[in-house]
């Protein structure tokens, strides 16, 4: 991105040459919001593969897990189960959830 991002939060100016590589803003049902900014060239080096795509799997202290998958129809995909009970309902990992997803990378194809 080579232009300023207008977000519902203001940060001090980052060091020269440091630009966001990704941003995500979400609104919750209770009219609250979350914002996530990512800086740097790589989100995390792949440590495994899923369906031919480079992937990274991580576990959390609460028994949850994350699956990051690179190059899925040109997209970066991240899925997270935040606790052990949720992960158990998903079959013990996030592979089935990933494989059940249909991605629409072009906005005009969104349903």
Phi and psi in degrees as GROMACS dihedral restraints (atoms count N, CA, C in turn):
[ dihedral_restraints ]
;  ai    aj    ak    al  type     phi  dphi    fc
    3     4     5     6     1  -119.0    20    10
    4     5     6     7     1    24.9    20    10
    6     7     8     9     1  -137.9    20    10
    7     8     9    10     1   157.9    20    10
    9    10    11    12     1   -65.9    20    10
   10    11    12    13     1   145.5    20    10
   12    13    14    15     1  -101.3    20    10
   13    14    15    16     1   130.7    20    10
   15    16    17    18     1   -97.5    20    10
   16    17    18    19     1   113.1    20    10
   18    19    20    21     1  -126.8    20    10
   19    20    21    22     1   163.7    20    10
   21    22    23    24     1   -80.9    20    10
   22    23    24    25     1    32.4    20    10
   24    25    26    27     1  -153.7    20    10
   25    26    27    28     1   151.1    20    10
   27    28    29    30     1  -123.1    20    10
   28    29    30    31     1   132.7    20    10
   30    31    32    33     1  -113.8    20    10
   31    32    33    34     1   155.7    20    10
   33    34    35    36     1   -62.7    20    10
   34    35    36    37     1   156.5    20    10
   36    37    38    39     1   -63.6    20    10
   37    38    39    40     1   126.9    20    10
   39    40    41    42     1   -71.3    20    10
   40    41    42    43     1   165.7    20    10
   42    43    44    45     1   -55.5    20    10
   43    44    45    46     1   150.1    20    10
   45    46    47    48     1   -53.2    20    10
   46    47    48    49     1   136.3    20    10
   48    49    50    51     1    85.9    20    10
   49    50    51    52     1    -9.0    20    10
   51    52    53    54     1   -92.0    20    10
   52    53    54    55     1   115.1    20    10
   54    55    56    57     1  -122.0    20    10
   55    56    57    58     1   148.3    20    10
   57    58    59    60     1   -63.2    20    10
   58    59    60    61     1   139.9    20    10
   60    61    62    63     1   -97.5    20    10
   61    62    63    64     1   -20.6    20    10
   63    64    65    66     1  -159.3    20    10
   64    65    66    67     1   150.8    20    10
   66    67    68    69     1  -142.5    20    10
   67    68    69    70     1   152.3    20    10
   69    70    71    72     1  -143.8    20    10
   70    71    72    73     1   126.0    20    10
   72    73    74    75     1  -122.3    20    10
   73    74    75    76     1   131.1    20    10
   75    76    77    78     1  -127.3    20    10
   76    77    78    79     1   144.0    20    10
   78    79    80    81     1  -110.3    20    10
   79    80    81    82     1   137.8    20    10
   81    82    83    84     1   -96.3    20    10
   82    83    84    85     1   166.8    20    10
   84    85    86    87     1   -62.0    20    10
   85    86    87    88     1   -29.3    20    10
   87    88    89    90     1   -87.7    20    10
   88    89    90    91     1    21.3    20    10
   90    91    92    93     1    66.5    20    10
   91    92    93    94     1    22.0    20    10
   93    94    95    96     1   -96.5    20    10
   94    95    96    97     1   169.2    20    10
   96    97    98    99     1  -139.9    20    10
   97    98    99   100     1   159.8    20    10
   99   100   101   102     1  -129.6    20    10
  100   101   102   103     1   149.4    20    10
  102   103   104   105     1  -136.1    20    10
  103   104   105   106     1   139.7    20    10
  105   106   107   108     1  -131.9    20    10
  106   107   108   109     1   126.4    20    10
  108   109   110   111     1  -118.4    20    10
  109   110   111   112     1   138.2    20    10
  111   112   113   114     1  -121.6    20    10
  112   113   114   115     1   130.5    20    10
  114   115   116   117     1  -115.7    20    10
  115   116   117   118     1   152.4    20    10
  117   118   119   120     1   108.7    20    10
  118   119   120   121     1   172.1    20    10
  120   121   122   123     1   -88.3    20    10
  121   122   123   124     1   -25.6    20    10
  123   124   125   126     1  -132.3    20    10
  124   125   126   127     1   132.9    20    10
  126   127   128   129     1   -75.7    20    10
  127   128   129   130     1   -40.3    20    10
  129   130   131   132     1  -177.5    20    10
  130   131   132   133     1   136.9    20    10
  132   133   134   135     1   -66.4    20    10
  133   134   135   136     1   137.5    20    10
  135   136   137   138     1   -61.2    20    10
  136   137   138   139     1   142.4    20    10
  138   139   140   141     1  -122.5    20    10
  139   140   141   142     1    -5.5    20    10
  141   142   143   144     1  -156.1    20    10
  142   143   144   145     1  -168.9    20    10
  144   145   146   147     1  -139.5    20    10
  145   146   147   148     1   153.1    20    10
  147   148   149   150     1  -140.8    20    10
  148   149   150   151     1   125.3    20    10
  150   151   152   153     1    49.2    20    10
  151   152   153   154     1    40.0    20    10
  153   154   155   156     1    85.1    20    10
  154   155   156   157     1    -5.1    20    10
  156   157   158   159     1   -97.6    20    10
  157   158   159   160     1   140.0    20    10
  159   160   161   162     1   -61.6    20    10
  160   161   162   163     1   140.9    20    10
  162   163   164   165     1  -144.3    20    10
  163   164   165   166     1   164.8    20    10
  165   166   167   168     1  -136.6    20    10
  166   167   168   169     1   130.3    20    10
  168   169   170   171     1  -116.3    20    10
  169   170   171   172     1   134.3    20    10
  171   172   173   174     1  -134.7    20    10
  172   173   174   175     1   153.8    20    10
  174   175   176   177     1  -115.8    20    10
  175   176   177   178     1   153.8    20    10
  177   178   179   180     1  -109.7    20    10
  178   179   180   181     1   162.7    20    10
  180   181   182   183     1   -62.8    20    10
  181   182   183   184     1   -26.1    20    10
  183   184   185   186     1   -88.1    20    10
  184   185   186   187     1     9.7    20    10
  186   187   188   189     1    91.3    20    10
  187   188   189   190     1    -0.2    20    10
  189   190   191   192     1   -81.5    20    10
  190   191   192   193     1  -176.6    20    10
  192   193   194   195     1  -155.0    20    10
  193   194   195   196     1   157.9    20    10
  195   196   197   198     1  -127.1    20    10
  196   197   198   199     1   147.4    20    10
  198   199   200   201     1  -127.2    20    10
  199   200   201   202     1   119.8    20    10
  201   202   203   204     1  -111.2    20    10
  202   203   204   205     1   127.5    20    10
  204   205   206   207     1  -126.6    20    10
  205   206   207   208     1   132.4    20    10
  207   208   209   210     1  -106.5    20    10
  208   209   210   211     1   143.6    20    10
  210   211   212   213     1    71.0    20    10
  211   212   213   214     1    35.8    20    10
  213   214   215   216     1   -89.9    20    10
  214   215   216   217     1    98.6    20    10
  216   217   218   219     1    53.0    20    10
  217   218   219   220     1    38.0    20    10
  219   220   221   222     1    83.5    20    10
  220   221   222   223     1     4.7    20    10
  222   223   224   225     1  -107.1    20    10
  223   224   225   226     1   156.0    20    10
  225   226   227   228     1  -101.4    20    10
  226   227   228   229     1   126.2    20    10
  228   229   230   231     1  -118.8    20    10
  229   230   231   232     1   131.1    20    10
  231   232   233   234     1  -130.0    20    10
  232   233   234   235     1   128.5    20    10
  234   235   236   237     1  -124.9    20    10
  235   236   237   238     1   141.5    20    10
  237   238   239   240     1  -138.5    20    10
  238   239   240   241     1   134.3    20    10
  240   241   242   243     1  -107.2    20    10
  241   242   243   244     1   117.6    20    10
  243   244   245   246     1   -79.8    20    10
  244   245   246   247     1    -8.2    20    10
  246   247   248   249     1  -153.1    20    10
  247   248   249   250     1   167.3    20    10
  249   250   251   252     1   -62.0    20    10
  250   251   252   253     1   -40.9    20    10
  252   253   254   255     1   -61.7    20    10
  253   254   255   256     1   -42.3    20    10
  255   256   257   258     1   -65.7    20    10
  256   257   258   259     1   -44.0    20    10
  258   259   260   261     1   -62.7    20    10
  259   260   261   262     1   -38.9    20    10
  261   262   263   264     1   -61.6    20    10
  262   263   264   265     1   -41.5    20    10
  264   265   266   267     1   -63.8    20    10
  265   266   267   268     1   -24.5    20    10
  267   268   269   270     1   -90.9    20    10
  268   269   270   271     1    10.3    20    10
  270   271   272   273     1    90.2    20    10
  271   272   273   274     1    11.9    20    10
  273   274   275   276     1    96.2    20    10
  274   275   276   277     1   -11.5    20    10
  276   277   278   279     1  -155.2    20    10
  277   278   279   280     1   178.6    20    10
  279   280   281   282     1   -99.2    20    10
  280   281   282   283     1     4.0    20    10
  282   283   284   285     1   -60.2    20    10
  283   284   285   286     1   -46.6    20    10
  285   286   287   288     1   -62.3    20    10
  286   287   288   289     1   -40.1    20    10
  288   289   290   291     1   -63.3    20    10
  289   290   291   292     1   -44.3    20    10
  291   292   293   294     1   -60.6    20    10
  292   293   294   295     1   -47.0    20    10
  294   295   296   297     1   -68.0    20    10
  295   296   297   298     1   -21.8    20    10
  297   298   299   300     1   -84.8    20    10
  298   299   300   301     1    -9.2    20    10
  300   301   302   303     1   -81.1    20    10
  301   302   303   304     1   143.1    20    10
  303   304   305   306     1  -114.7    20    10
  304   305   306   307     1   121.2    20    10
  306   307   308   309     1   -99.3    20    10
  307   308   309   310     1   142.3    20    10
  309   310   311   312     1  -124.9    20    10
  310   311   312   313     1    86.7    20    10
  312   313   314   315     1   -66.9    20    10
  313   314   315   316     1   -21.5    20    10
  315   316   317   318     1   -96.2    20    10
  316   317   318   319     1   128.8    20    10
  318   319   320   321     1   -56.4    20    10
  319   320   321   322     1   -33.9    20    10
  321   322   323   324     1   -71.5    20    10
  322   323   324   325     1    -9.9    20    10
  324   325   326   327     1   -97.6    20    10
  325   326   327   328     1    -1.6    20    10
  327   328   329   330     1   -65.3    20    10
  328   329   330   331     1   142.5    20    10
